[in-house]
Amino acid sequence: MEEMKSPPLTCPNTVTVRRNPHRKARPTPSTAVPQIPTTPSKNLPEISSFPIDEILSIQIPQNPQPDLSQASSTSNNLNVFLRIRPLVLVKSGDQNSKPRGKNVWPKNPAKRVAVKEKSAKEKSSEACITVNDSQSVTLSPPLALQTSKRIRSVVYQGFSYVFSADSSQGKVYEKMLSPLVEEFLKGKSGMLAALGPSGSGKTHTIFGSPRDPGMVSLALQRIFKGTTSIGSESRRSFYLSIFEIYSERGKGERMLDLSPDGGDLFMQQSTIKGLQEVIISDAAEAEFLISRAMLRRATAMTNANSQSSRSQCIINIRSTASEPDGKGNVPVKDAVLTIVDLAGAEREKRTGNQGSRLLESNFINNTSMIFGLCLRALLEHQKNPRKPLEKHFQNSLILTVKSGEEDYLDTSYLLRQASPYMKIKFDNVVDPSNLASNKRHFQTPRVEQPKRMKFSGLEACSIEEAKSIVEENQLSEDGCSKDIKDHAPVKPDVVDLAKKERNHQITQNFAKAVWNVLKQYNEKLKVAESEMKILRDKLSSEKTRNQELEKELKELKSCSNCSRESSEAVNSSKTNTDFKYGMKLDGQMSSNVNETSLDVNSPHLRTSERGSTPLKCESTPGQEEDTLPQITLECDSPKLKASEWNSTPNNYGFTPRQDQVVLSQENLDVYSLHLWASETNSTSLNCDTTPEHEKDTLSQINVDIDSPNAKKSELNGTIENYDFSPSQDQDVFSEINVDVPSSNLKTSECDTISEQYNSPTRDHQDVSTQEPLDSSPSTKKVASTVCNNVLYSETSPNTSHKPVTIEKPKRRLMPASSILLRDISALDVEDEFEKPKGNRNGKKVAANEGKITQGNLSLLRLLNTHLRL
Ligand SMILES: Nc1ncnc2c1ncn2[C@@H]1O[C@H](COP(=O)(O)OP(=O)(O)OP(=O)(O)O)[C@@H](O)[C@H]1O
């Protein structure tokens, strides 16, 4: 119980346990504050200046410099010879060959000497290659290349021997092939290959001519001469095989056995199958075989050579092993002497080859290149001491070149191709390929290399020249040492000069590169400007065209608006006020008028009626109903013909004519009124012109019936026919005027106005306030009726014989008009009909002109009031 009473245990301090405790923020390395050195200026290393001197002092060889040791090693396996073809001077040749005429005076000996000197000068100046010594030559570019591309002369050295242009075949044999032949006779195989551009003398060197035999002939002579002299070798046999690799029409390569019975050859597992070997016993036999083979060889004439070899020709002379001696030893083993006459490398520009001949050139160049690769592989193979081939195989390569100025590029290419096999020294060369590419100008090592080589080359040349001079001329030691001493102190100055000149060269090249880039950009800029100009011109022309089009569009729009308005007007006029309906004068409405027809449809209004008074009405119905407040309707009969019938009943008929008149440039049809009035008995004509469809729009219509030229013709019968030939003048009036040209017009008073128009003495009545009435004295009766808006003619039922069959419109006569008709019909116009024709143009007409009576005014008012309804 105590326990129960004891105070409750106080809750311990609550501890909140988080399931996911707070993650500790990882100290990021970036947040670490770097310790800034307090004395940065002192601790920072000093920035060294741009190491231009170091860069300039870097010496990187421009071309892979052949290792001299390697060259010496390869020289044991490969001997490279150079033969320079004599320069053919056409001028001098012509001068020498030109036979002197018998009667020609002998030339001045002084002049002759001058010519000789001149030819010698030409010879020396035109030669691109000069022989320095037996192992080196200097290749000098022509002056044009020197100035334009800054190519300098190059010294090539390391040749086994250099044959100058005047070297004979014998000398070449002795120096080049004789060692090989001697080794061959001892059982060591060897190979001689002639390599060079087309026309440089490869074939001449290898095969020669009957007068000047080549290497093959000389070798054969030596081989068989030895066999005869040396008894031990007489037991050996020699075989000759000759074949060519050529390209048939530039397609694939083929091999042909050039021996007399030879055919096509095939390659199987790197061996040639089917090649025939002809055993030869003497040199003459071998030479005969070779000469026959040469006839089968593919040759062609090119620009470079009149008889250019088009195939790679290979001659193999194989000797069998000699019989073993008594001890069982074989004194001489089998050996093969291979002589290769390669087809000359060709440049397309020089040869001018085209088509299949060009493909052939490509084949030749490719095979020449492959030959070079094979030769390298062979040399590499021979370097391996384990290979037995090294022991008994010797190679000789003879490079034939031409020494003309134009042959510089060919010669340069060939020597560079052969450079891996010999020592080459450059003499201030600027590689043309470097000049072609602007990028290479920025590569300082490539630029500096020629400079370095230049000076080293110069030094070497000077020393070597001094040495050669000492050797050749046997100069005293003092002189030689003096020369060398002279060179020695110059060295430091030369180095400084080299640095300065290198810097100068770099800046020059850089400036040149920048200049080239600027030139290119300038050209691009010019092109862009011209394009911009063209575009601007095009834009301006397009703008003008656009303006013209806009103008045309505006005109078309205005035309279309007008035409729309006019068409609307015409449509409305056609639909609402079809003037074909015409105006009819209904005689039945009147007590006196039997038939009255008024047709408003034609400007040539003719009113023909038997015994009626014709009326001619010209009307210009409202084509602009919406705009024009008033429309003028004019009935005009300038050529009124009236036929009077003697009998009292007169019919006044209107012969309507239709016409269309162009108005206000919009080809609007203007419908005129064809008034057809007919009257049979009565002398009055009630004109009830009630426009049917223009009540709302037309405010006023004035009907002008005018017949100034009315003619009256009296017939024997009782019918008077009045023919109206109205004028075609139609205008849009602000008001429609209805002229009643009848001279005997009598008007009756309308109900509304109660004014009567009685004109027994007047020729005509004018209801228009603007125009005077034209009187027509021949007209007997004209009754005009003004109705609300439409003029129409009423035809009498008795006038079914009338020619015009016009649809009778619905009659909508207002009460006033009917009253007016009635009143007008009541008018007595009998006296007017009886008036003579002459009165029409008489004084009476003139007197009546311009008279506006009270009745006219009232009629006008009536018209106005009704039209404005
Ligand atoms: N050393 C020389 N002395 C005199 N004439 C030479 C000499 N070298 C070449 N010729 C003449 O030059 C002409 C061309 O020589 P050749 O046909 O040997 O040239 P090529 O190098 O064989 O040309 P291709 O590769 O086109 O066959 C020949 O008429 C040849 O007589």
The ligand as an SDF file (V2000), in Angstrom:
LIG
                    3D

 31 33  0  0  0  0  0  0  0  0999 V2000
   74.4130    8.6380 -122.3590 N   0  0  0  0  0  0  0  0  0  0  0  0
   73.8240    8.8250 -123.5600 C   0  0  0  0  0  0  0  0  0  0  0  0
   74.5670    9.1840 -124.5900 N   0  0  0  0  0  0  0  0  0  0  0  0
   73.9840    9.3740 -125.7800 C   0  0  0  0  0  0  0  0  0  0  0  0
   72.6750    9.2250 -126.0330 N   0  0  0  0  0  0  0  0  0  0  0  0
   71.8970    8.8920 -125.0500 C   0  0  0  0  0  0  0  0  0  0  0  0
   72.3990    8.6710 -123.7470 C   0  0  0  0  0  0  0  0  0  0  0  0
   71.3880    8.3340 -122.9340 N   0  0  0  0  0  0  0  0  0  0  0  0
   70.3080    8.3300 -123.7070 C   0  0  0  0  0  0  0  0  0  0  0  0
   70.5730    8.6640 -124.9600 N   0  0  0  0  0  0  0  0  0  0  0  0
   69.5890    8.7670 -126.0420 C   0  0  0  0  0  0  0  0  0  0  0  0
   68.4400    9.2720 -125.5240 O   0  0  0  0  0  0  0  0  0  0  0  0
   67.3020    8.6560 -126.1160 C   0  0  0  0  0  0  0  0  0  0  0  0
   66.4110    8.1060 -125.0460 C   0  0  0  0  0  0  0  0  0  0  0  0
   67.0790    7.1770 -124.3240 O   0  0  0  0  0  0  0  0  0  0  0  0
   66.3530    5.8550 -123.7410 P   0  0  0  0  0  0  0  0  0  0  0  0
   65.4240    5.3230 -124.7000 O   0  0  0  0  0  0  0  0  0  0  0  0
   67.3960    4.9320 -123.2770 O   0  0  0  0  0  0  0  0  0  0  0  0
   65.5720    6.4760 -122.5420 O   0  0  0  0  0  0  0  0  0  0  0  0
   64.7680    5.6260 -121.4720 P   0  0  0  0  0  0  0  0  0  0  0  0
   65.1620    6.1000 -120.1570 O   0  0  0  0  0  0  0  0  0  0  0  0
   64.8950    4.1970 -121.7190 O   0  0  0  0  0  0  0  0  0  0  0  0
   63.2940    6.0910 -121.7850 O   0  0  0  0  0  0  0  0  0  0  0  0
   62.0180    5.2060 -121.5240 P   0  0  0  0  0  0  0  0  0  0  0  0
   61.9210    5.0080 -120.0670 O   0  0  0  0  0  0  0  0  0  0  0  0
   60.9210    6.0280 -122.0460 O   0  0  0  0  0  0  0  0  0  0  0  0
   62.2030    3.9650 -122.2380 O   0  0  0  0  0  0  0  0  0  0  0  0
   67.8230    7.5620 -126.9970 C   0  0  0  0  0  0  0  0  0  0  0  0
   67.7550    7.9890 -128.3300 O   0  0  0  0  0  0  0  0  0  0  0  0
   69.2470    7.4100 -126.5930 C   0  0  0  0  0  0  0  0  0  0  0  0
   70.0610    7.0900 -127.7160 O   0  0  0  0  0  0  0  0  0  0  0  0
  1  2  1  0
  2  3  1  0
  2  7  2  0
  3  4  2  0
  4  5  1  0
  5  6  2  0
  6  7  1  0
  6 10  1  0
  7  8  1  0
  8  9  2  0
  9 10  1  0
 10 11  1  0
 11 12  1  0
 11 30  1  0
 12 13  1  0
 13 14  1  0
 13 28  1  0
 14 15  1  0
 15 16  1  0
 16 17  2  0
 16 18  1  0
 16 19  1  0
 19 20  1  0
 20 21  2  0
 20 22  1  0
 20 23  1  0
 23 24  1  0
 24 25  2  0
 24 26  1  0
 24 27  1  0
 28 29  1  0
 28 30  1  0
 30 31  1  0
M  END
$$$$
